[in-house]
Amino acid sequence: MRMGRELLLCGAFLAARPCFADDPRPPQLTISYLAQPAPIVQHGATELAYEMVITNFSNSRYVLNSIDARAGDARFSFAGRSLADMIVHLGAWGDPKRANDFSIEGGGSLIVFLLLDFGGSQAPDAIAHSIHVVDDKNAPHDMALAPLSVSQEKPIVIAAPLRGDWIAGDSLNNGTDAAHRRAVLVANGRAWISQRYAIDWVQYQTVDGVRTTWRGPEDKNESYFCYDKPIYSVAAGTVVQVLDGLAENIPHSGKYATPIDFDTAGGNHVVVEIAPRRYVLYAHMRPGSLRVKLGDTVHAGDVLGHVGNTGSSTEPHLHMHVDDQPSFLAGNGVPYEFASGEASGPVEANVSSPGAVRLGSIGPQQPFTDDYPAENALVTFK
C-alpha cells in the first residue's frame, strides 16, 4: 500500500526507563518504542524489526553519535552512514536536507528504525541498548537503557494468497525507501505501523530485455501481468470488513480515482480474522470481484476476489499483511510466515516508486517451509 508521506506521522509506545548512572547532567532525552519486538524468520534468518523514538524534553540540542544493542552473545552497533539511513525526524519525512542530520533539537523527536539479524540463532528474551550523545557543550554522554523485552510468540503460519510466480514487493527491509516499514500512522492518539511486514505482490516478465510488470499500454490495468488474478484466503476465519465499489486508478497517472483516507486507502478490500487479534488484509481488489460478504466464514484456499488497482495504489497488485486490529491502518503489524513454496534471495527493485516497476537480476529459487520472503524475492506458490 503506497500512501502519501503527508499521512506519515508518529507517536510513542512502551516507554523505556533510561538509567543515568554517574552522570551529573543526564541528557533530557526520553526513549520509547512503537511496539514490543517480535521475531520473524526471513529467508532463513531470525530477525527483529522495531522502532525507537527519541524525544528531547529540553531547550538544548543533542547530537546522536551511535546506538549499541546487545542480546546474549550478539552485538550490534550503528553509527555514521548505517545510523543515518535508520533515522527519520518527526515533521521531516522525506526531507533530503535531514538525511544526514544526527541532531535532536530542543523539543524535537526522531525515530530510529532497527532491524537486527540473528542468523540461525533463536530470538533473545530481551535487548539491552546504549545510546551515545553529545550535548551543546560538546560533552559526551552514555545512556544505558533498561532492557527491552522481546515477545516469544511464534509468527503465525499461513497458506499462499496467490498461485504461480510472484515478486514479494517491498517485503520487510530497512532501506530508506522502505515504504511499508516506515508507514507510521496515528489514530486514536497512538502511532501504529500496521504495514511493518506488508508485501505488495506483483508479477513480471522480461519485455525488450527489461524485467517489468506490464506489456502494452502503460495506462491500462489490463496490461499488467497480475491484473485480475484470483486472491485466496491464507487461513480459515471470519470476514470482519469488506469494501467494494471503488473505481480503479489509471496506472502511473499520479492520481487516485477516489480521495484517500483511512477508509479508502486499501481500496476494495477484505479483512479476515484468522485467530484472536490476528487480522489479514487483502487490498486494492478489482471492483465487483469480491466473492465474500461481512460475517462469512472462509477456509484456506477460498477465492476472496481478484487483483485490481484501487485505493492507494499506483498499479495493479495485491497488498497483504497481518496485524492485531480489525482496522488495517490503526493496528500493529505482526510477523507471519508462509507454510511452503520456493523463493529466491533478495532482488534489487524500485517497487516503492510511483513510476513503472523495474527489477534487477534474480537468483535461483530454493524450497522453503515456514518462512517469510527476502526483499523483493521471486516466490513461487503451488
Long-range contacts (C-beta under 8 A, 24 or more apart in sequence): 1-180, 1-183, 1-195, 1-198, 1-200, 1-265, 1-266, 1-283, 1-284, 1-311, 1-312, 1-313, 1-319, 2-179, 2-200, 2-312, 2-313, 2-314, 2-352, 2-354, 3-179, 3-183, 3-185, 3-260, 3-265, 3-312, 4-260, 4-312, 5-93, 5-94, 7-185, 7-260, 8-93, 8-182, 8-183, 8-184, 8-185, 9-90, 9-184, 9-185, 9-186, 9-191, 10-34, 10-53, 10-90, 10-109, 10-111, 10-184, 10-186, 10-191, 11-53, 11-186, 11-189, 11-190, 11-191, 12-53, 12-55, 12-109, 12-191, 13-190, 13-191, 14-148, 16-129, 16-145, 16-146, 16-148, 17-145, 17-146, 18-143, 18-144, 18-145, 18-146, 19-143, 19-144, 19-145, 19-146, 20-143, 21-144, 23-141, 23-142, 25-135, 25-139, 25-141, 26-141, 26-143, 27-62, 27-133, 27-135, 27-141, 27-143, 28-56, 28-57, 28-58, 28-60, 29-54, 29-55, 29-56, 29-57, 29-62, 29-104, 29-131, 29-133, 29-143, 30-54, 30-55, 30-57, 31-129, 31-131, 31-143, 31-145, 33-148, 34-111, 34-184, 34-191, 34-192, 34-193, 34-332, 35-193, 35-332, 36-148, 36-149, 36-150, 36-151, 37-127, 37-148, 37-150, 37-151, 38-150, 38-151, 38-153, 38-155, 38-334, 38-335, 39-122, 39-123, 39-150, 39-151, 39-152, 39-154, 39-155, 39-335, 40-155, 40-172, 40-197, 40-335, 40-336, 40-337, 40-372, 41-155, 41-337, 41-370, 41-371, 41-372, 42-171, 42-172, 42-371, 42-372, 42-373, 42-374, 43-343, 43-345, 43-346, 43-371, 43-372, 43-373, 43-374, 43-377, 44-120, 44-368, 44-371, 45-117, 45-118, 45-119, 45-120, 46-117, 46-118, 46-119, 46-120, 46-121, 46-122, 46-123, 47-115, 47-116, 47-117, 47-118, 47-172, 48-114, 48-115, 48-116, 48-118, 48-123, 48-127, 48-150, 49-113, 49-114, 49-115, 49-172, 49-174, 49-181, 49-196, 49-197, 50-114, 50-148, 51-111, 51-112, 51-113, 51-114, 51-184, 51-193, 52-111, 52-112, 52-114, 52-129, 53-109, 53-110, 53-111, 53-112, 54-104, 54-109, 54-110, 54-111, 54-112, 54-131, 55-104, 55-108, 55-109, 56-104, 56-105, 56-106, 56-107, 56-108, 56-109, 57-107, 58-106, 59-106, 59-107, 60-106, 60-135, 60-136, 61-103, 61-104, 61-105, 61-106, 61-135, 61-136, 62-103, 62-104, 62-133, 62-134, 62-135, 62-136, 63-102, 63-103, 63-104, 63-133, 63-134, 64-102, 64-103, 64-104, 64-110, 64-131, 64-132, 64-133, 65-102, 65-132, 65-133, 65-134, 65-140, 66-131, 66-132, 67-112, 67-114, 67-129, 67-130, 67-131, 67-132, 68-129, 68-130, 68-131, 68-132, 69-114, 69-116, 69-127, 69-128, 69-129, 70-127, 70-128, 70-129, 70-130, 71-116, 71-118, 71-124, 71-126, 71-127, 71-128, 71-150, 72-124, 74-116, 74-118, 74-121, 74-124, 76-116, 78-112, 78-114, 83-112, 85-174, 85-175, 85-176, 86-112, 86-113, 86-114, 86-174, 87-111, 87-112, 87-113, 88-113, 88-182, 93-182, 99-176, 104-133, 111-184, 113-174, 113-178, 113-181, 113-182, 114-174, 115-172, 115-173, 115-174, 123-150, 123-152, 124-150, 125-149, 125-150, 125-152, 126-150, 155-334, 155-335, 155-336, 155-337, 155-372, 156-235, 156-274, 156-275, 156-278, 156-322, 156-334, 156-335, 156-336, 156-337, 157-336, 157-337, 157-338, 157-339, 157-370, 158-234, 158-235, 158-274, 158-280, 158-300, 158-322, 158-336, 158-337, 158-338, 158-339, 159-232, 159-233, 159-234, 159-235, 159-300, 159-301, 159-338, 159-339, 160-232, 160-234, 160-338, 160-339, 160-341, 160-381, 160-382, 161-201, 161-231, 161-232, 161-233, 161-234, 161-282, 161-318, 161-320, 161-381, 162-201, 162-229, 162-230, 162-231, 162-232, 162-318, 162-381, 163-229, 163-230, 163-232, 163-381, 163-382, 164-203, 164-229, 164-380, 164-381, 165-203, 165-378, 165-379, 165-380, 166-201, 166-202, 166-203, 166-226, 166-378, 166-379, 166-380, 166-381, 167-201, 167-202, 167-203, 167-204, 167-213, 167-347, 167-349, 167-351, 167-359, 167-376, 167-377, 167-378, 167-379, 168-199, 168-201, 168-343, 168-373, 168-374, 168-375, 168-376, 168-377, 168-378, 168-379, 169-199, 169-200, 169-201, 169-202, 169-317, 169-349, 169-351, 169-352, 169-357, 169-376, 170-198, 170-199, 170-200, 170-351, 170-352, 170-375, 170-376, 171-197, 171-199, 171-372, 171-373, 171-374, 171-375, 171-376, 171-377, 172-196, 172-197, 172-372, 172-375, 173-346, 173-375, 175-375, 177-350, 177-352, 177-353, 178-352, 179-352, 180-321, 185-262, 185-329, 185-330, 187-262, 187-327, 187-329, 187-330, 188-330, 190-330, 192-325, 192-329, 192-330, 192-331, 192-332, 193-332, 193-333, 194-281, 194-321, 194-323, 194-325, 194-327, 194-328, 194-329, 194-330, 194-331, 194-332, 194-333, 195-321, 195-333, 196-321, 196-332, 196-333, 196-334, 197-321, 197-322, 197-333, 197-334, 197-335, 197-336, 197-372, 198-319, 198-320, 198-321, 198-333, 199-319, 199-320, 199-321, 199-373, 200-317, 200-318, 200-319, 200-351, 201-226, 201-307, 201-317, 201-318, 201-319, 201-320, 202-226, 202-315, 202-316, 202-317, 202-351, 202-357, 203-229, 204-357, 204-359, 210-358, 211-358, 211-359, 211-360, 211-362, 212-356, 212-357, 212-358, 212-359, 213-315, 213-356, 213-357, 214-251, 214-315, 214-356, 218-251, 218-252, 218-356, 219-250, 219-251, 219-252, 219-253, 220-251, 221-248, 221-251, 221-308, 221-309, 221-315, 221-316, 223-251, 224-251, 224-309, 224-315, 224-316, 226-307, 226-316, 226-317, 226-318, 227-286, 227-307, 227-308, 227-309, 227-316, 228-286, 228-289, 228-306, 228-307, 228-308, 229-306, 229-307, 230-303, 230-305, 230-306, 230-307, 231-282, 231-285, 231-303, 231-304, 231-305, 231-306, 231-307, 231-318, 232-300, 232-301, 232-302, 232-303, 232-304, 233-272, 233-280, 233-298, 233-299, 233-300, 233-301, 233-302, 233-303, 233-304, 234-274, 234-280, 234-300, 234-320, 235-272, 235-274, 235-275, 235-280, 235-300, 236-274, 236-297, 236-298, 236-299, 236-300, 237-272, 237-273, 237-274, 237-275, 237-280, 237-297, 237-298, 238-272, 238-273, 238-295, 238-296, 238-297, 238-298, 239-270, 239-271, 239-272, 239-292, 239-293, 239-294, 239-295, 239-296, 239-297, 239-298, 240-271, 240-272, 240-273, 240-279, 240-294, 240-326, 241-269, 241-270, 241-271, 241-294, 241-326, 241-328, 242-269, 242-270, 242-271, 242-290, 242-292, 242-293, 242-294, 243-267, 243-268, 243-269, 244-268, 244-285, 244-287, 244-288, 244-290, 245-287, 245-288, 246-287, 246-310, 246-311, 247-287, 247-310, 248-286, 248-287, 248-308, 248-309, 248-310, 249-309, 249-310, 249-313, 249-314, 251-309, 251-314, 251-315, 251-316, 252-314, 252-315, 252-354, 252-355, 252-356, 254-354, 256-311, 256-312, 257-310, 258-310, 258-311, 260-311, 260-312, 262-327, 262-329, 262-330, 264-311, 264-312, 265-311, 265-312, 265-329, 266-311, 266-312, 266-319, 266-328, 266-329, 267-308, 267-309, 267-310, 267-311, 267-312, 267-313, 268-305, 268-308, 268-310, 268-311, 269-311, 269-328, 270-304, 270-305, 271-326, 271-328, 272-298, 272-304, 273-326, 274-322, 277-324, 277-325, 278-322, 278-324, 278-334, 279-322, 279-323, 279-324, 279-325, 279-326, 279-328, 279-331, 280-320, 280-321, 280-322, 281-319, 281-320, 281-321, 281-322, 281-323, 281-328, 282-318, 282-319, 282-320, 283-311, 283-313, 283-318, 283-319, 283-320, 283-328, 284-308, 284-309, 284-310, 284-311, 284-312, 284-313, 284-316, 284-317, 284-318, 284-319, 285-310, 286-310, 314-354, 314-355, 315-356, 315-357, 335-372, 336-372, 337-370, 337-371, 337-372, 338-368, 338-370, 338-371, 338-372, 338-373, 338-379, 338-381, 339-369, 339-370, 340-367, 340-368, 340-369, 340-382, 341-367, 341-368, 341-379, 341-380, 341-381, 341-382, 342-366, 342-367, 342-368, 342-379, 342-380, 343-368, 343-371, 343-373, 343-374, 343-377, 343-378, 343-379, 343-380, 344-374, 344-377, 344-378, 344-379, 345-374, 345-377, 346-374, 346-375, 346-376, 346-377, 347-374, 347-375, 347-376, 347-377, 347-378, 348-376, 349-376, 351-376
